[in-house]
Amino acid sequence: MRVSLDVFSPKIGILIGIWLLSVVIRVPFLNRPLSIHHEWILAHLLITLEIWESKGLSQSKYALIYTYPQDKTNAHLDFIGGLKDKEGNYYYVSYPPLTFYAAYAFCKLFFLPIVPLTIQIFNLIWHFVCALVWYKLLELIFNSHKWAFWGYVWYLFLPFNLWYHGNVYFVDVLVQGLWIIYVYFWLKGYYQAQKARNYVVLFMVSFCLMYTEWIAAFIGVSTVIAGIFLTLKTRNYHWLLSIGVVGVAMLLALGLTLYQYTNIQDREALLYTLQHKYEFRSGRSQSYCSESILHAIKKLVYHYLKAYTPLLILIVISFFYSIWYKVDLGRLVTIPKVLILIFWGLPVALHHIILFGFTYFHEFSVLKSSFILIILSLWLMRKLNVKMAVAALLVLVQIGVYYALFYRYTDAYKNIGEIIKKERQSNELVVLAVTDDFWAIPQIMYYAKSNFYYEDKQLQDLPKFLDKHEIKKYVIFYIENDTVVSLKHIQR
């Protein structure tokens, strides 16, 4: 089987045009104040990039620092958990750093300012790259331009993809494209002859996967299973070589990450922090994940319904139609189908189960499920000979869902941050007195260009913090209903 995509063909023009349409649809949402739809993760990335720009990458230990360097009152202030260096600067170590490096490189390469719109433009371009390789991968799987085309369109216009591949760039977005590229080169080795250059690409992409997101470990497990499965089925031992290439690349990326992060503090502190993070993300930590298992599962189901309702309805209707009318779906167990389940299904299942706390806590955890759901939808539509009008209608419904979910926003966090930036004096600790349910810290930090101490309105622990770090000046901002209602400058 051979599929190709000529850069100068009308086909590529059509694909670019559809991507541009997806960009036009998102224009009203771009460059808005960072708000309530998980934009805190974009704010987090912007904070680190700004600090790198002002302090330098080497001075930041090439790590994901989030302590602004203006003066010493910014030190010792933690808001998302991490490692602290000798100067009291905090670093985020929940993920490897490639996601941040990629965005920073884009800003530097094109001399662009570190602002939300710049990162969103980068994110939109990456969305096109992901969709284009996804198109190529679907051509391999279905041996059909038509079904690859609709898979490409659906990937562009899924509500969560429109949002997270537009407004909110983070680890879970960068890994999407790397994962697609990885599987594409694996499957090329099955559908076509494996070439030496494919091993080079596989090595590079495997390294980048592990240097981006820990789900690479689960993809590595899938790789071992797929390699052994193909070796047994084809009696071709080059699959074991592929396993070795991937394993070496991922171990190198893991080793580099651990080496970088142990330079922040020490190995014991890093292991303690990662263990603490695992307890939260697995759901074992009761301090963060206090909901019952039933409530947590309900939240996860809600994430899936929010992200994929139109697609899920299509799958369910198609499935029951095939049963009712006894449609011959062909062989259900084939090598390509097994490989798809291994590469797209198994890593998602392992991630959901082993990191269940993270999965139900964050709606963007279900982004990674889009691949197997799109493939299942395309397969059912192809077998049932569904008219293409249904596929087009699905796109329109998804656009409507996107607008319904993400059109609303608030500029309250920007207003709070700008007030803090204006009122804060030099060497003055910023203190936020907030209600128990308030948490928009990264967004406010980004606009305030400052770290801060925050606590409920009683501020019972504040005196201990002031004494411990010998802070003499501070300003308290009292926040109610996402508004600064009063402030007070205090000199001890």
TIFI-217574 format. One record per residue: residue in one letter; x, y, z of N, C-alpha, C in turn. Coordinates in steps of 0.1 Angstrom, whole numbers, plus 5000, padded with zeros to 4 digits. Layout:
// residues N
AXYZXYZXYZ
...
This chain:
// residues 492
M500849885000500050005000500950125000
R500550224992501350354992500450474992
V500650565001499850685001500750805001
S500350904995501251024994500451154995
L501151254998500551384999501451494993
D501251524981502151624974501951754980
V503051824984502951954990502252054980
F502352034967501852134958500552084951
S499951974957498751924951497552004956
P496352004949495152074953494752014967
K495051894969494551824982495151904994
I496451934994497052005005496452145007
G496052204995495452334996494052325003
I493352225000492052205007492252185022
L493252095025493452075040493852205047
I494652285041495052415047493852505048
G493052505037491852585038490852545049
I490752415051489852375062490452415076
W491752395077492452445089492252595092
L492352675081492152815082490752845086
L489752765081488352785086488252765101
S488952665106488952635120489552745128
V490552815122491152935129490153045129
V489553075118488553185117487453165127
I486953035129485953015139486453045153
R487753035155488253055169488753205171
V488753285161489153425162488553495174
P487153485175486553565187487053525200
F487653405201488053355214489553385217
L490353425207491753445209492053575215
N493153585223493653705229492653765239
R491753685244490853725255491653725268
P491153795278491853785292491753635296
L492853595303492853455308491853435318
S490953335316489753335324489453205330
I488353145329487853035337487952895331
H488252885318488252755311489652695311
H490152665323491452605324492652685318
E492452815317493452905312494552925322
W494352875334495452875344496752805339
I496552695331497752625326498452705316
L497752785308498452885299499152995307
A498553045317499153145326500453085332
H500352965337501552905343502652895333
L502452855320503452855310504052995308
L503153095307503553235304504453285315
I504153255327504953295339506353245338
T506553115335507853065333508653125322
L507953145310508553205299509053345302
E508253425309508553555312509753565321
I509853465331510953465340512253425332
W512153325323513353295315513753415307
E512853495302513253605294513953715302
S513553735315514053845323515353795331
K515353665335516353615343517453535335
G516953475324517853385316517653235319
L517753155309517553015310518552945319
S519852985318520852925326520652965341
Q520353085343520153125357518853065363
S517953015354516752945359517052795359
K518252755357518652605358518052525346
Y517652595336516952535324515652455329
A515152505340513952435345512752525346
L511652465350510352535349510152625362
I510852725363510752815374509452895374
Y508952925386507753015386507753115397
T508953155401509153265411509653385404
Y508853495403509353615397510553675404
P511553725397512853765403512853915408
Q511753985409511854125412512654155425
D512154095436512854115449512553995458
K513153995470513153875479511753835484
T510853935484509453895489508753805480
N509253785468508653685459509053545462
A510153525470510653395473509753315483
H509953185483509353095493507853095491
L507253135480505853135478505453025467
D504852925472504552805464503052805461
F502652775449501152765446500752635439
I501752565433501352435426502252325430
G503052345440503952235444505152215436
G506252195441507452175434508752175442
L509852195436511152205443511552345446
K512252375457512652505460514252505461
D514852605454516252615455516752695467
K518052715468518552785480518052925482
E517752995471517253135471515753145474
G515053025475513653035477512853035465
N513453015453512753005440512052865439
Y510852865434510152735432510152695418
Y510252565415510252515402509152405401
Y508552395389507552295386508252175381
V508052055387508651935382507751825379
S506451865377505451755374505551695360
Y506251775351506451725338507851755333
P508351685323509651735317509451865310
P510451935305510352075301510152105286
L510052005278510052025263508852115259
T507652105265506552185261506852335263
F507552365274507952505276509052555267
Y510052465264511052495255510552525241
A509552445236509052465223508452605221
A507552635231506952765230507952885231
Y508952865240509952975242510752985229
A511052875223511852875210511052955199
F509752925199508952995189508953145191
C508853185203508853335206510253395202
K511353325205512653375202512953375187
L512553265181512853245167512253355158
F510953395162510253485153510153625160
F510953645171511053775177509653825182
L508953735188507553765192507553785207
P506653875212506553895226505953775233
I506253755246505653645254504353695259
V503353675252501953715255501053605251
P499753595256498853485253498653465238
L498553575230498253565216499453495208
T500653515212501853455206501753305208
I501453265220501453115223500253055216
Q499153125215497953075208498153055193
I498953155187499353135173500153005171
F501152995180501952865180501052745181
N500152755190499252635193498352605180
L497952705173497152685161497952625150
I499152665149500052605139500352455142
W500552435155500752295159499552205157
H498352265159497152195156497052145141
F497552235132497552195118498552085116
V499752095122500751985121500151855126
C499551855137498951735143497851675133
A497051765128495951715119496451665106
L497551725101498051675088498751545090
V499451515100500051385102498951285106
W497951325113496751245115496151195102
Y496051295093495451255080496351145073
K497651165073498551065067498450935074
L498250935087498150805095496850735091
L495750815090494450755086494450705072
E495250765063495350705050496050565051
L497050555059497650425061496650325066
I495850365076494950265083493750225073
F493150325067491950305059492250285044
N493450325040493750315025492750395017
S492350505022491250585016491450735019
H491450815009491550955011490251015017
K489150955013487851005018487750995033
W488050875039487950855053489050935061
A490250945055491351025061490951165062
F490251215051489751355051488851385062
W487851295064486851325074487451305088
G488351215090489151205103489851335105
Y490451385095491251515096490251625100
V489151635094488151745097487651725111
W487251605115486751585129487851625139
Y489051585136490151615146490251765148
L490151845137490251985138489052045145
F487851995144486652055149486051995161
L486651895167486151855180486151975190
P485151985198485052105207486352125216
F486752025222487952035231489252065223
N489352005210490452035202490452185197
L489252235194489152375190489652465201
W489352425214489752515225491152495229
Y491552365232492852345238493952345228
H493652335215494552355204494552495199
G493752585206493752725203494152805214
N493352815224493552905236494552855246
V494552725248495252675261496352575257
Y497452625254498652535250499252485263
F499552355264500252305275500752165271
V501252085281501851955279500951865271
D499651865275498651765269498451795255
V498751915250498551955236499751915228
L500951945233502151915225502351765223
V501951695233502151545232501251485222
Q500051545219499151495209499851465196
G500551575190501151565178502351465178
L503151465188504251375190503751225190
W502651205196502051075197501651025183
I500951115176500551085162501751045153
I502751135154503951105146504550975149
Y504650945162505250815167504450695161
V503150695163502350585158502450575142
Y502450685136502550685121503850615117
F504950645123506150575118506250425123
W505550395134505450255137504650175127
L503450235124502550165114503150165100
K503950265096504650255083505450135082
G506050095094506849975094506049845091
Y504749855095503849735092503349745078
Y502849855074502149865061503249865049
Q504349925052505449945042506749885048
A507749875040509049825045509649925054
Q510149875066510749965075512150005070
K512350135070513650185064514550235076
A515850255073516750295083516350435089
R515950525080515650655084514450665094
N513550565092512450555101512850525116
Y513950455117514450425131515050555137
V515650645129516150775133515050855138
V513950865130512750945133512150885146
L512050755146511450695158512150725171
F513550725170514350755181514050905186
M514050995176513851135180512551165186
V511451105180510151125185509951065198
S510550945200510450875213511050965224
F512251015221512951105230512051225234
C511451285224510651405226509351365234
L508751255231507651205239507951205254
M508951135257509351125271509751255277
Y510351345269510751475274509651575274
T508351525271507251615272506251565282
E505851445282504751395291504951255296
W504551225308504851095314504050985307
I502951025300502250915293503150835283
A504250895280505250825272505650695278
A505650685291505950555297504850445294
F503650485293502550395289502650365274
I503050465267503250435252504350335250
G505350355259506550255259506050115262
V505150095272504649965275503849915262
S503049995256502349955244503249915233
T504449985232505349955222505949815224
V506249785236506849645239505849545235
I504549565239503449465236503249455220
A503249575214503049575199504249505192
G505449535197506649475191506649325192
I506349275204506349125206505249065198
F504049125197502949075190503249065175
L503849175169504249175155505349075152
T506249055161507348955159506748815158
L505848785167505248655167504348635155
K503648735150502748725139503548715126
T504548805124505248815111506548745110
R507048695122508348625122509448725117
N509248855119510248955114510749015127
Y512049005129512649045142513149185142
H512849265132513249405132512349485142
W511149425145510349485156511049495169
L511849395172512549395185513649505185
L514149535173515049645171514349775174
S513149785169512249905171512049925186
I511749815193511549825208512849885214
G514049835210515249875216515550025213
V515250075201515450215197514550305206
V513350265207512350345215512850345230
G513150225235513550215249514750305253
V515850295244517050385246516650525246
A515850575236515550715235514750765247
M513750685252512950725263513750725276
L514650625278515550625290516450745290
L516950785278517850905278517051025281
A515851045276515051155280514651165294
L514351045300514051035314515251075323
G516451025319517651055326518051195326
L517851265314518151405313517251485321
T515951455322514951525330515351515345
L515651395349515951375363517251445367
Y518251445358519551515360519251665361
Q518451725353518151865353517451905366
Y516451815371515751855382516451825395
T517451735395518251715408519151835409
N519451915399520252035400519552145407
I518252135409517552235416517752225431
Q517552105436517752075450518551955451
D518051845456518851715457517951605453
R518551485452517751365447516651335456
E516951335469515851305479514651395479
A514951525477513851625476513051595463
L513751565452513051545440512151415441
L512651305447511951185448510751205457
Y510951285468509751315477508651395470
T509151495462508151575455507351495444
L508151415437507451325427506551225433
Q506951175445506051075452504751155456
H504951275461503751355465502851375453
K503451415442502651435430501951315425
Y502651195427501951075423500751045431
E500951065444499751045454498551125450
F498851245446497751335441497151285428
R497951255419497551225405496951085404
S497350995413496750865414495350865421
G495150965429493950975437494050915451
R495250885454495550825468495550935479
S495851055475495951165485494551215488
Q494151195501492851235505492751385506
S493851455508493851605510493451675497
Y493751605485493451665472492251595466
C492151465468491051385461490151325472
S489351405478488551365489487151305484
E486851315471485551275467485451125467
S484251075468484050925467484350875453
I484650755452484950695439483850715429
L482550705434481450715425481350865419
H481550955428481551095424482651125414
A483851065416484951085407484651025394
I484050915393483650845380482650935373
K481750995381480751075375481351205368
K482451255375483151365369483851325356
L484451215356485151165344484151145333
V482951085336481951065325481551205320
Y481351295329480951435325482051495315
H483351475318484351525309484251465295
Y483951335295483751265282482551325274
L481451345281480251395275480451535270
K481151615278481451755274482351755262
A483251665261484251675250483751605237
Y482951495239482651405228481251375225
T480251435231478851395230478451375215
P478651465206478251435192478851305186
L480151285189480851165184480351045191
L480051055204479650935211478250895207
I477350995204476050965199476150895185
L476950935177477150875164477650725166
I478550705175479150565177478050475182
V477250525192476150445198475150415188
I474650515181473550485171474050385160
S475350405155475850315145476050175150
F476450165163476650025168475249955169
F474250025175472949955176472249935163
Y472550015153472049995140472649875134
S473949855136474549735130474049605136
I473749615149473149495156471749465151
W470949575151469449555147469349505133
Y470149565124469949515110471049415106
K471749355116472649245114473649275103
V474249395104475249435094476549355096
D477049305085478349235086479449335088
L480049335099481149435102482549375098
G482549255093483849195089484549135101
R485749095099486549045110486849145120
L486449115133486649215143488049215149
V488749105147490149095152491049075140
T491749185137492749185127494049245132
I495149225126496449285131496349445132
P495849515121495749655123494849705134
K493749635136492849665147493449645161
V494249535162494949505174495949615177
L496649655167497749765168497049895172
I495949925166495250055170494850045185
L494349935189493949925204495149935213
I496249875208497449875216498050015217
F498150085206498750215206497850335210
W496550325208495650435212494850405224
G494450275226493650235237494350205250
L495450135249496050085261496750205269
P497450295262498050405270496950495277
V495850515270494750595276494250515288
A493950385287493450315298494350315310
L495650285307496650285318496750425325
H496750535317496750665322495550695331
H494350655326493150675334493150605347
I493650475347493550395359494650435369
I495950435364497050465373497050605378
L496650695370496650845374495150885374
F494350815381492950835381492650975388
G493351015398493151145404493251255394
F494351255386494551355376493451345366
T493051225362492051205351490751275354
Y490251245366488851295369488951445373
F490151485378490251625383490351725372
H490951685361491151785349490451735337
E489651825331488851785320489751755307
F490851825307491651805295492351665295
S492251595305492751455306492151365295
V490951405290490351315280490651355266
L491551455264491951495251492551375243
K493351295250494051185244493151075239
S491851075242490950975238490350995224
S490651115219490051155206490451065195
F491651015195492250925184491350805182
I491250725193490550595191489050615189
L488450725194487050755191486850795177
I487750875171487550905157487750785148
I488750705151488950585143487750485144
L487150475156486050385157484850445150
S484650575150483550635143483650615128
L484850635123485150625108484950475104
W485350385112485250245108483750205108
L482950255118481550215117480850285106
M481150405103480550475092480850415078
R482150365077482550295065481750165063
K481650095074481049965073479549975070
L478950085076477450105074477150185062
N478150235055477950315043477150435046
V477450505057476750625061477050735052
K476050815048476150925039477151035045
M477851105036478751205041478051325047
A476851335044476051455050476051435065
V476051315070476151295085477451345090
A478551315083479851355088479951515088
A479351575078479351725077478451775088
L477351715091476451765101477151755115
L477951645117478651625129479551745132
V480251795121481151905122480452035127
L479252055121478452175125478052165139
V477652045144477152025158478352055167
Q479552005163480752025172481052175173
I480952245162481252395163480252455173
G478952415172477952475181478252445195
V478752315198479052275212480252365217
Y481252385208482452465211482052605216
Y481152665208480652805212479952805225
A479052705227478252695239479152675251
L480252595250481052565261481952675265
F482552745255483652835258483552975255
Y482253015250482053155247482153255259
R481653205270481653285282482953305288
Y483353425293484553445300484453565309
T485453585317485553695327486853765326
D486853895328488153965329488554005343
A487853935353488053965367489453935371
Y490053825366491453795371492453885366
K492253935353493054035348492954165356
N491754205359491554325367492254315381
I492154205388492754185401494254195399
G494854125389496254125387496754265384
E496054345376496554475373496454575385
I495454555393495354635406496554595415
I496954475416498054435424499354495418
K499454485405500654535399500854685401
K499754755401499754905403499954945417
E499354865427499454905441500654855448
R501254745444502354685451503554775451
Q504154795462505354875463506654785464
S507754845462509054765461509254695475
N509754575474510054495486508854475495
E507654465489506454455497505754315493
L505554235503504954105501503454125497
V502954065487501554065483500853955490
V499753995497498953895504497553905499
L496953785495495553785491494753715502
A493753795507492753735516491553695509
V491353565507490353515498489253425505
T488253395498487253295503487753155500
D487153055507487752925506487752865492
D486752905484486552835471487352915460
F488153015463488853095453490153035449
W490353015436491652975431491753015416
A492453125414492753165400494153225401
I495053155409496353215412497253235400
P497353135391498253165380497853275371
Q496553285368496053395360496353535366
I496153545379496353675386497853695387
M498653595390500153615390500653665377
Y500153615366500653655353500353805350
Y499153855354498853995352499454085362
A499754025374500354105385501854115383
K502454015376503854005375504553985388
S503853915397504353895411503853765416
N504553705425504053595433503353655445
F502653575453501953625465501653515474
Y501353555486500853465497499353475497
Y498653365498497253375499496653275509
E495653325516495053245527493553295528
D492753225536491453275539491453405547
K490353465548490353605554490853625568
Q490853515576491453525589492953545589
L493653495579495053505578495753465590
Q495353345595495953295608497353255607
D497853205595499153155594500153265589
L499653385585500453485579501553535589
P501253555602502353605610503553505611
K503253375611504353285611505253295598
F504553315587505353325574506153455575
L505553565579506353685580507553675589
D507353615600508453605610509553505604
K509153395598510053305593511053365582
H510453445574511253505563511653645565
E511353695577511853835581511353945572
I510053935569509354025560508754145568
K509154265565508654385572507554455566
K507454445552506454525545505554425537
Y504254455538503354375530502054445527
V501354405517500054465514499054355512
I497854375519496754275519495754325509
F495354235500494254255490493054165495
Y491954225498490854155502489954125490
I489653995487488953965475487653895478
E486653945472485253885473484653885459
N484053775456483253765443484153805431
D485453765432486353795421486653935419
T486654015430486854155430487654205442
V488654295440489354355451488454455458
V487954425470487054515477487754615486
S489054585490489854675498491254625498
L492154715502493554675503494154755515
K495254705520495854765532497354745531
H498154855531499654855532500054855547
I500954765550501354745564502854745565
Q503354815575504754815578504954765592
R505654655594505854595607506954675615
